Amino acid sequence: MSISQFLRFVDIRTKFTSILPVLLGVFYTIYYFGTFNLLNTLLFFIAAVLLDFTTTSINVLVDYQTAASEEFKKERNIIGRENISEKLVVVYIYIMLILYFILGLILVFRTNLVLLPIGIICSIIAITYTYGPLPISRMPLGELFSGPPLGFGIIFIAIFVNYRDSLILALNFQNSTFMLQGDWLTILAIFFVSLPQVLLISNIVLANNICDLKQDIENNRFTIVFHIGKEKSIQLYNWLTYGSYVLFLVPILMGWLPLIMLLVYPTLLYARKQVRLFNLKQEKAETFITSVKSFLAFTLVELLLFVVVISWAWLS
């Protein structure tokens, strides 16, 4: 498998959902806590991308193996379309998982043992998302197990591995007892700071499921769209988009984010346009991208504002 083919296989275009939250977590740590650990950041960044690659690889492989349509296998799935060996795909999956765990263990050694169960839970979600007797993606749980781990989870870990001057969350053992300690107020702040990304990433999955409803039913995937209906799913899509802007006020009003973050709100006009386009037509090739554009508009402006704030503080 060539490098370009591998990048197409893991769908490198969609990896912004793991890359941008890492950057948000790093920038927030620099802004709010005034700390930055380059090595820990690089280790976590690579680990997060590897796990995202692994999830996509498993998803593509399982979709190919369980597809009910030969047309889907040979024309729409990259394994059949580009004649990629299934055994080679399995080898790549194992290699990426092993590298992920190695990097994770290094980070555990450099931070705290509490990161170990967090990393294991993340890997279980990644593997079982499309693999196993009851894959998450084939149940009405895809949005729940994509938005929170990618939105809150990645941002939290990015902050955790960078901010080591005080306790955010720690697991300690002494003889036969263990103690889990944490700063609930800091964790609450991180939760609300990351909540827009949680909702907008969940919305990307929801938009995908809305567009793929017919195909999913044919391939025995019964997502939340199947259970609540297409009309209510579109309403949920709207609520998640607008809800991300409403809830973004909480960390600003609480002082967890600077007031300059209010400049994110002009992107609401752009997001509203994308919502209207999706409400009119739910086609994978034409309007699925609206969910991605809303996420990118919000997140990229937020990142840019962090750069402005951090640069201003550095120059002052």
N, C-alpha and C positions, 0 to 999 in steps of 0.2 A: 504494500500500500504506500503510494507516494505521499509526500507531505501535504500537497494540495488536496489529494483525495481524502486523507485523514481529516483535514480541516472541514471538508464538505461533509464527511461522515458524522463528525461530532457537532455539525451545524454551528460553526464558530460565530456566525452572525447573531446568534441568540445569547451569547455568553455575557452580554452586558448585564443580565439579571444577577450574575454573581460577581462580576468585576466592579460595577458601580457601587453596590452596597459596601464592598471592601473599602473603596475610596471614601465613601461617606463616613464609615467608622473611623478611618485613619484621620480624616480632616476634623471630625468632631472631637477626637482625642486631643489633637493639637490645639484646637480652639478652646475647649472646655477645661481640659486638664493640663495643657501645656507640656505634653510629653509625646515622644515618638521613638519607637524602636525599629530601626531599619531591618535588621535581620529577622526579627519576629514577624514583621509585616510581609517580607518577601516569602518566608516559609508558609505563612497562612495564605497568602495570595495564590501561590502555586498549588497548595493543598485544596483550596476552594475550587479552583479551575479544574483540577484533576477530578474531583468528585463530580463536578458538573459534566465533564466529559464522560465519566463513567455512567452517570445516569442516562445521558443521551444515547450512549452506545448500547446499554442494556435495553432501552426503549426501542431502538431501531431493530435490534436482533430479535426481541420477543415479538414485535409487530410483524416481522418477516416470517417467523416460524409459526405464528398463530393466525396469519391472514387467511380469511375465507375465500378471497378472490385472487386468482392467478394474475389478473391484470394489475392488482395492487402490488403484488410481490415483484413482478418483472418491470413495471413501469414507474411506480410511485415510491417504492422503497429502494434506497440507495444500494443495499446489498445485492438485490436482484438486478437493478438497473445498470450497475457498474461491475457486476460479476465479482463481488468481494467474497473471499472465503469466510464461511461461518467460523471455522476453527481459528482463523487469524483474528477475527473479531473477539472471540473468547479469550485468546492470549492477550490481546490489548487490554481487555477489561481487567484481567487479573494483574497485569503489570501496573495499570493505573491505580488499582485499589491498593496494591502493595506499597507503591510510592506514597500514596495518600496516608497510609498508616505509619510509614516510616517518618514522614514529615510531621504527622500528628504527635507521635511519641517524642520527637525532638522538642516540639512546642510544649508538651506536657512537662518534660524535664526542665525546660526553661521558664515555666510559669507555675502552674499548680495542678495537682492531681484531678481537680474538678473538671479540667478540660477533657480528660479521658472519656468519662461517660457521655459528655456532650458530643464528642467526636464520634463515638460508637453509635449514638442515637442518629446522628446525621447520616452516617453510612448505611444504617438499617433502612432509613427512609429512602435513601437514594436507590438501594438495591431492590427494595420491595415496591417501589413506585410502579414498576411495570413487570416485576418478576415475582413468581410464587403462586400459590393456589388462589390467593385473593389479592391481585395487584391493586395498589392504591388508585392508579389511573383509571381502572375499570369500575370504580365505585364513586359515589358522590363525595369523595374526599380529596380529589386532586388539588382543588384550590386551597384547602386547609393545610395540605402537606407541601405546598410550594411557596405560597406567600409568606407565612410565618418563618419557616427555616431560611429562606433566601433574604427576606426583608429584615426581620428582627434578629434571627440567628447569626447571619454573617456580620451584620453591623455590631452586634454584641461581642462576638469573638474578636473582631478587628479591634475593638476598644479594649477588650480584656487582655490581649497579648501585648498591647502597647502601654497600657497604664498599669504599672507595677508599684507605684509609690504608696498606694493605699489599697485597702481591701474592697473589692467589688464582689467577688464570690470565691470561696476557698473551701476545699475539702481536706481535713486533717485527721490523721489517725494517731492514737496513743494507746498502746497495749491492745486491749480488745474493744476499745470504743472508738467511735469516729464522730467528728463534728463538722457540720456544714454551716458555714458562716457567710453572711453577705450584707451588703449595704442596700437595703430595699429601696431607699429613695433614689440612689444612683441607677439601680436597675429599672425603676419606674420611669425615670427620666429617659433612659435609653429606649425603653419600650415606646414611649410617646414620640420620641424623635424619629424612630424607625417606622412608626405606624403607617404613614403615607406610602412607603415602599411596600409594606406588607399588603396593603389594599390594592395598589396598582399592579404588583406582580401577580397577585391572585386574579386580577382582572384580565391579565394576558392569558392565563390558563383558561379562564371562563370564556373569553372571546374565542379562543381556539376550539373549545368544546362546543360552543354554540354553532360555529361554522362547520364543525365536523359531525354534527348530530346524526345525520343519516348514515355516514360512513362508520361511525362508532357503533351504531346499533347493528349494522351488518357484520361487524367484527366482534360482537358481544361485549362492547364497552358501554356500560350504563352509568354515565356520569351524572352530575347534579342536574344538568340540562334535561336529561331524560326523565328524571324524577319530578322536577317542579315545572317542567314545560318551557318551551322556547320563549314565550311572552314574558313570563316571570323572570327568566334568566336574563333577558334584555333589561328588564327593570333593575335587577340586581347589578348588572354591568354599570348602569347609570349611577346607582347609589354608591357603588364602590369608588367610582371616579370622583364624584362630588364630595363623598365622605372623606376622601384623603385630604381635600382642601379644608374642610371644616375642622377635622381633628388636628391639622397642622397648627391651628391657633393655640392649642393647649400648651405645647412646649415653649412657644413664643411668649405667651402670657405668664407662664410659670418662671420665665427667665432662664430656661434651659437652652434656648436658642436666642441669638441676637435679634434685635428689632429689624435689622436689614433684611431678614428672611421674609418679611412681608412683601418684598419685591418678587417673591415666587408667585404671588397671586395674579399678576397679569397673564400668566400662562393658563389661567382658568379659561380665558376667552378662546385660546387655541384648543384646550381640552374639550370645551363645549362644542366646538366645531367638529371634533373627531367623534364625540358621542352622537351627534346628530347624523353624521355619515353612517355610523354603525347601526343606528336605529332604522335607517332607511333600507339598508341592505346588509345581510350577514353572509358575505362570500369570502372564503379563505384567501383567494388570490387578490381580492380588491379591498376589503374593509377590515380584515383581521389586523392589519398594520396600524389601524387607528389606536388600538390598545397600547401598542408598542410606542407610538408617537406621544401619547399622553404621558406614559411613564418617563420617556426620555426628556420631554419638555420640562416636567417637574424636577426630575433628579439632576439633570445637567445644569439648570439654573441654580438649584440649591448648591451644587458643587462649586459653581462659579462664585456664588456669594460667599461660600466658605473661604475660597482663595482670596477674595477681596478682604475679608475680615482678618484672616491670618497674615496677609501681606501688610495690611495697615498696622497691625499690632507689632509686627517685626520691624517696620520702618520707623515707628514712633519712639 
